[in-house]
């Protein structure tokens, strides 16, 4: 029996490929099928390129604060498709905590990556929306990229279906994690409402009716309205792109996972997408959810997971211990002890 290892990153400690490798280390190589995943955020490019093949291109761009950096994207199908994630040039991980400034941070670097891809002759740009430090409604990106050549189309994969404005909109939901205090969130909400009004006047489109509009600090809305991007719910579209049913067909068990599993997991994150796809294509195969930390266990089990397992000892959670080797060992040990592999 092969085991499909379909894990997202364990944010703060392991990338998706590292998490998959940690789980695989507990099993015979011939018994595993590796499938590191992303819902559109950090790791999106590696996920798609790793599954579909492709070459990487490194370019000089600017980070959210305007500093020169190197970022990479992937080219698929002999250069016809570019795979770009907003986190590569506009990501939270590019800034130290004390540098976070969502009122000033710019998405210009993401625009520069997309412009480079256009200059390479691509016909499609697959853009993963998530993990950004910016809240500029795509203003920096549009400075570089608008207008879009007629022969190029964009597919945007959003990791969270959050509206542009309102109590559950991007400023309220994402502002604090990107460094905004209460007054900062109020200022961002004002900015987003003003931009939404301009777009509605100029394009006749209400941004809050667009799926994923608030993703990546409003880049989702900018791509959909100004560049006519196709919007796709992240994990569902990713699983289709990586031919999940074909990989599932040779397996008898699915292990999925993420850094923290709770009721938010059920809003469209990788593990829930994996669960739904498995139930649709092979309903009898068990799906086990592994997470660095688990909350709302009963809700997760009620949603259909066969088991929900916290890999990190409770004592270690008190110290927010995110060491890579520690996380790898926790996953390896947990997988090794699963009853599915006992004789």
Secondary structure in CASP SS format (residue, H / E / C, confidence):
PFRMAT SS
TARGET T0000
AUTHOR 0000-0000-0000
METHOD secondary structure of the structure
MODEL  1
X C 1.00
X E 1.00
X E 1.00
X E 1.00
X E 1.00
X E 1.00
X E 1.00
X C 1.00
X C 1.00
X E 1.00
X C 1.00
X C 1.00
X C 1.00
X E 1.00
X C 1.00
X H 1.00
X H 1.00
X H 1.00
X H 1.00
X H 1.00
X H 1.00
X H 1.00
X H 1.00
X H 1.00
X C 1.00
X C 1.00
X C 1.00
X C 1.00
X H 1.00
X H 1.00
X H 1.00
X E 1.00
X E 1.00
X E 1.00
X C 1.00
X C 1.00
X C 1.00
X C 1.00
X C 1.00
X C 1.00
X C 1.00
X C 1.00
X C 1.00
X H 1.00
X H 1.00
X H 1.00
X H 1.00
X H 1.00
X H 1.00
X H 1.00
X H 1.00
X H 1.00
X C 1.00
X C 1.00
X E 1.00
X E 1.00
X E 1.00
X E 1.00
X E 1.00
X E 1.00
X E 1.00
X E 1.00
X C 1.00
X C 1.00
X C 1.00
X C 1.00
X C 1.00
X E 1.00
X E 1.00
X E 1.00
X E 1.00
X E 1.00
X E 1.00
X E 1.00
X E 1.00
X E 1.00
X C 1.00
X C 1.00
X C 1.00
X C 1.00
X E 1.00
X E 1.00
X E 1.00
X E 1.00
X E 1.00
X H 1.00
X H 1.00
X H 1.00
X H 1.00
X H 1.00
X E 1.00
X H 1.00
X H 1.00
X H 1.00
X C 1.00
X C 1.00
X H 1.00
X H 1.00
X H 1.00
X C 1.00
X C 1.00
X C 1.00
X C 1.00
X C 1.00
X C 1.00
X C 1.00
X C 1.00
X H 1.00
X H 1.00
X H 1.00
X H 1.00
X H 1.00
X H 1.00
X H 1.00
X H 1.00
X H 1.00
X H 1.00
X H 1.00
X H 1.00
X C 1.00
X C 1.00
X C 1.00
X C 1.00
X E 1.00
X E 1.00
X E 1.00
X E 1.00
X E 1.00
X E 1.00
X C 1.00
X C 1.00
X E 1.00
X C 1.00
X C 1.00
X C 1.00
X C 1.00
X C 1.00
X C 1.00
X H 1.00
X H 1.00
X H 1.00
X H 1.00
X H 1.00
X H 1.00
X H 1.00
X C 1.00
X C 1.00
X C 1.00
X C 1.00
X C 1.00
X C 1.00
X C 1.00
X E 1.00
X E 1.00
X E 1.00
X E 1.00
X E 1.00
X E 1.00
X C 1.00
X C 1.00
X C 1.00
X C 1.00
X C 1.00
X C 1.00
X C 1.00
X C 1.00
X C 1.00
X C 1.00
X C 1.00
X H 1.00
X H 1.00
X H 1.00
X H 1.00
X H 1.00
X C 1.00
X H 1.00
X H 1.00
X H 1.00
X C 1.00
X C 1.00
X C 1.00
X H 1.00
X H 1.00
X H 1.00
X H 1.00
X H 1.00
X H 1.00
X H 1.00
X H 1.00
X H 1.00
X H 1.00
X H 1.00
X H 1.00
X H 1.00
X H 1.00
X H 1.00
X H 1.00
X H 1.00
X H 1.00
X H 1.00
X H 1.00
X H 1.00
X H 1.00
X C 1.00
X C 1.00
X C 1.00
X H 1.00
X H 1.00
X H 1.00
X C 1.00
X C 1.00
X C 1.00
X C 1.00
X C 1.00
X H 1.00
X H 1.00
X H 1.00
X H 1.00
X H 1.00
X H 1.00
X H 1.00
X H 1.00
X H 1.00
X H 1.00
X H 1.00
X H 1.00
X C 1.00
X C 1.00
X C 1.00
X E 1.00
X E 1.00
X E 1.00
X E 1.00
X H 1.00
X H 1.00
X H 1.00
X H 1.00
X H 1.00
X H 1.00
X H 1.00
X H 1.00
X C 1.00
X C 1.00
X H 1.00
X H 1.00
X H 1.00
X H 1.00
X H 1.00
X C 1.00
X C 1.00
X E 1.00
X E 1.00
X E 1.00
X E 1.00
X E 1.00
X E 1.00
X E 1.00
X E 1.00
X E 1.00
X E 1.00
X E 1.00
X C 1.00
X H 1.00
X H 1.00
X H 1.00
X H 1.00
X H 1.00
X C 1.00
X C 1.00
X H 1.00
X H 1.00
X H 1.00
X H 1.00
X H 1.00
X H 1.00
X H 1.00
X H 1.00
X H 1.00
X H 1.00
X H 1.00
X H 1.00
X C 1.00
X C 1.00
X C 1.00
X C 1.00
X E 1.00
X E 1.00
X E 1.00
X E 1.00
X E 1.00
X E 1.00
X E 1.00
X E 1.00
X E 1.00
X C 1.00
X C 1.00
X H 1.00
X H 1.00
X H 1.00
X H 1.00
X H 1.00
X H 1.00
X H 1.00
X C 1.00
X C 1.00
X C 1.00
X E 1.00
X E 1.00
X E 1.00
X E 1.00
X C 1.00
X C 1.00
X C 1.00
X H 1.00
X H 1.00
X H 1.00
X H 1.00
X C 1.00
X C 1.00
X C 1.00
X C 1.00
X C 1.00
X C 1.00
X H 1.00
X H 1.00
X H 1.00
X H 1.00
X H 1.00
X H 1.00
X H 1.00
X H 1.00
X H 1.00
X H 1.00
X H 1.00
X H 1.00
X H 1.00
X C 1.00
X C 1.00
X H 1.00
X H 1.00
X H 1.00
X C 1.00
X C 1.00
END
